């Protein structure tokens, strides 16, 4: 029996709580500690019949079984700080280290910041880290569960037995931690939590886990994130210039799982394969950025990543964190920025997730009127709780710092900003002033932007915000939200409504194409044709266009010409660049065979040329966010369904004149005003034969004459092909090719 001269070496109540897996303070009982003025070693090794503590080369201390508590051993122990356990039963003998001999890993500063909710780099202290502690290699686990009675780490390494590795609570932080020697990268684990009521919760994945098992399995997996092999120093030093409001920005939005599949059509491409195939393609197409739909780990493929559970884990569907880094690095070496979709608006109710994580509404609101999202059957973060805000803000910083991501596009911002979002009267809780604004969410978004821009130079944040909330892309110190850009959902909806109309009816909807200019400079806008426009019965982009096949392609080419010459940065979802007929399906590859056939191939080349023209022509990007960058020549020609306008860059930059003919008839001898005389090069014509058009145009350019028109002193008679966009660029010292006297 494990008794001493002054009584039992282990208090019976403590012993019972240990073997039943419900002790709230296991480090007070297990490991070396003082009892009755003596140093006592207590260990719990279920299945062992004999345990010997080995310290030094020859010192052995046999520990006695504690009566009535199988697996519990105790004995008087010397001063040795380091020891190992030799355990045996009738069938085997094994050696193991004792987790309960190790001091805490978290320091006082970490503990202070965790308690304050201001630890900006939360991932450096929470989660599972491979470390060497007191000369021993193993894994340090730490998790926030302030209302738990007991938290244990479980996995195959301890037979998923919650009794074997209960953790220690750190003061008033609500954080539990333990160092388990002998574990390493690849270890699958979960947290086994007892609520305050003593009820055992479903096993939980790690909220700050860096890896996960392949779905449908959902345990967290220990992954190292400290191996940083970067070769993108040149990009990182200069990327700020590629992401300002004056820069040419054209974003290719991609779902990594369905952009392209392996040859068998079933296997998703790995991050390493995407680092070659996707990066090379996007670079060839002339886009400046890749935007990935969420890569944070998620359980359900059909959510496309927008219902994440592992916010700190790149999805294992494509590989490891190191391999995701390799994808980002490859993009940077090609001069491409990488933007991630980020989802701080809600999280799913899966039992292994954040919902009632420690038996209480910890990450979410307890009141469903605040904490349950009716549209998506998900839970809403409690943004007013300091630890939850810390968790989300730190997560944004995590992706920017650890993976060199260049920006975050924040999903569903409107759902965060308003307490009555998608709710009827009586289904929501007003803010403290009686209003509908979610003040805590607004503060969170502002702090996220302040932290991101302040800590990581050169990054950009983008809001998907579908309402008229003011100042989304304005500085926080002027009461804005602090985003760099905002998606222009109004422009997208209006112009697609116009394009869906039969040309004979477009005269009655002319304003849908022009209204966007009325507010185009109220925010720093991105013009988005995203995945949301090609799913759920909305049809593909080519499918939205009216007319026969030839007219559909002409319409879409003209629309892209309008989009790329309209103020605002550009975003196009994968497959839209070559006119895929089918709606996007996340379970299969894009129809890449189409991109080898005209007119699909022609549309793809047009998008490539539009990207190149935008990048090479300052007037098409420098003043995207300023009214001086745009001027109507004639925005009211409803009779002809023609739109003419000009774009301007900096002083001295070549100006651009755009003529858009949205009728299926050729306009020959159509007079257009020009802001300067001389030769204007036809820099792009969407009806060119190479794009699949009829090759109607202006023989490469026009020469103006001194005939006032459209408020300009100069004009020219031009030919507008049916359903087309033509871009003229001002000549700056370029000779008129038809002038025989030109040198």
Protein Blocks (a to p, Z undefined) as FASTA:
>chain_A
ZZdfkbcfbdfklmmmmmnopafblmlmgocddeehiacdddddehiabdcddehjklcc
dddddehiahiacddddfbfbdcdddddfkbccddddfklpccfbdfklmmmmmnopafb
lmlmgcjddddeehiacdddddddfkbfbdcdddfknoopaklmcccdehjnopacddde
hiaehiacddddddfkopacdddddfkbcbdcddfbfcdcdddfkbccdfklmmmmmmmm
mmcfkbccddddddfklmpccfkomaccdfklmmmmmmmmmmmnopabdcdddfbdcfbl
klnopacfblmbccfklocfklmmmmmmmmmmnopacdddddfkbccfbfklmnoknopa
fkbcfblklmpcfklopacddfkbmklmmmmmmmmmmmmmmnopabdcdehklmmmpmkg
oiaehiaccdfkopabdfklmmmmmmmmmmmmmmmghiacddddfbfcehklgcfklopn
oiabdcdfklmmmmmmmmmpcfklmmmmmmmmmmmmmmmmmpccdddddfklmgghlopf
klmpgcdfklmmmmmmmmmmmmmmggcdddddehjlnopabdcdfkbccdfklmmpcfkl
mmmmmmmmmmmmmmmmmklmmmmmbfklpccfblclmknopacddddddehiacdddddd
fbfbdcehiacddfbecjdddfbcfkbfklopaoiaeeopacdddddeehiabdcddddd
ehiaddddddehiacfklmkbZZ
